[in-house]
Amino acid sequence: MLNLRFSCYETAGNKIMALDGIKRILLVADQQNAGAQYLVIKLADIKNLLVKRYIYAVNRATAVLLSQRHPRAIYLEFIFSNKPATFPLVFYTTATDNKADLSRLEKKTYNWQRLPLQLSGHQATHAQSS
């Protein structure tokens, strides 16, 4: 049993994440499927957290223009120091979210990038488009 006490939590897409700041553990679970697996992330295992903006464009010039105003998705990408795989956590996607919520959800993504990194002693990396 983990015996966690969460100091803050947030929903991101169909996921819910909660942070135990004292034990420095982040719990990520699926909101829609209570029986689904959950992910326990020790903040010490996070090498970096990147805020990524996914866009789709035919050419690079269009991509640069669109990335600033109309990303198709904004997500946190967890990069672990002890695993080669990364883990994306989607905060905004045009498939499910209202465009009017873009600014609010992007701020929320940056806040959740900073918080675990500050607790683990790492520096945040600026946004990237892919």
C-alpha positions in Angstrom: 0.0 0.0 0.0 1.4 3.4 -1.0 -0.3 5.5 1.8 -0.1 8.7 -0.3 -1.4 12.1 0.8 -2.0 14.4 -2.1 -1.3 18.1 -1.8 -2.7 18.8 -5.3 -4.4 17.1 -8.2 -5.5 17.9 -11.7 -7.4 16.3 -14.6 -5.8 16.1 -18.0 -7.9 14.7 -20.8 -9.1 11.3 -19.5 -6.4 11.1 -16.9 -6.2 12.4 -13.3 -2.9 13.1 -11.7 -2.2 13.7 -8.0 1.0 14.8 -6.3 2.2 13.8 -2.9 4.8 16.6 -2.3 6.2 15.1 0.9 6.9 11.6 -0.6 7.6 13.2 -4.0 5.4 10.9 -5.9 3.1 11.6 -8.8 0.1 9.3 -9.4 -1.5 9.1 -12.8 -4.7 7.2 -13.3 -7.4 6.8 -15.9 -10.6 8.6 -14.9 -12.9 6.6 -17.2 -11.8 3.1 -16.2 -11.5 2.7 -12.5 -10.1 -0.8 -12.9 -7.3 0.3 -15.2 -3.7 0.3 -14.2 -2.3 3.5 -12.6 1.2 4.9 -12.9 3.3 5.8 -9.9 6.1 8.2 -10.8 8.9 9.0 -8.3 9.9 12.6 -9.0 13.6 11.6 -8.6 13.1 9.3 -11.7 12.1 12.2 -13.9 15.0 13.5 -16.0 12.9 16.2 -17.7 9.4 17.3 -18.4 8.8 18.9 -21.8 5.7 20.9 -22.8 5.0 19.9 -26.4 2.7 21.4 -28.9 1.6 19.0 -31.7 0.7 20.6 -35.0 -0.1 19.3 -38.4 1.0 21.4 -41.4 1.9 20.7 -45.0 5.1 22.7 -44.9 7.5 24.3 -42.3 6.4 27.9 -42.9 2.8 27.0 -42.3 3.8 24.9 -39.2 5.6 27.8 -37.6 2.6 30.1 -38.1 0.1 27.5 -36.9 2.1 26.4 -33.9 1.7 29.7 -32.1 -2.1 30.0 -32.6 -3.6 26.6 -33.3 -1.9 23.5 -31.9 -3.8 20.3 -32.3 -2.6 19.1 -29.0 -0.6 20.3 -26.0 0.9 17.7 -23.7 3.6 17.0 -21.1 6.2 14.5 -22.1 7.9 12.8 -19.2 11.5 11.8 -19.8 12.8 9.3 -17.2 16.4 8.9 -16.1 16.0 5.2 -15.6 13.9 4.2 -18.7 14.3 4.8 -22.4 10.6 5.3 -23.0 8.8 8.6 -22.6 5.3 9.1 -21.3 2.9 11.8 -22.9 0.1 13.3 -20.8 -2.3 15.2 -23.0 -3.8 18.5 -21.6 -5.5 19.8 -24.7 -6.6 18.3 -28.0 -8.8 19.7 -30.7 -10.7 16.4 -30.8 -12.1 16.8 -27.3 -11.5 20.4 -26.0 -13.0 23.7 -26.9 -10.6 26.2 -28.6 -11.7 28.8 -26.1 -10.0 26.7 -23.4 -6.7 26.6 -25.1 -5.0 29.4 -23.2 -6.2 28.1 -19.8 -5.2 24.5 -20.5 -1.8 25.6 -21.8 -1.1 27.5 -18.6 -2.2 24.5 -16.6 0.3 22.4 -18.6 3.2 24.7 -17.8 2.2 24.8 -14.1 2.3 21.0 -14.0 5.7 21.0 -15.8 7.2 23.3 -13.2 5.8 21.8 -10.0 7.3 18.3 -10.2 10.6 19.6 -11.6 10.9 22.1 -8.7 10.3 19.4 -6.2 12.9 17.2 -7.8 15.5 20.0 -8.2 15.4 20.1 -12.0 14.9 23.1 -14.3 12.0 23.3 -16.7 12.7 23.2 -20.5 10.8 25.5 -22.8 8.0 24.5 -25.1 8.6 22.6 -28.3 6.5 21.9 -31.4 6.4 18.6 -33.1 
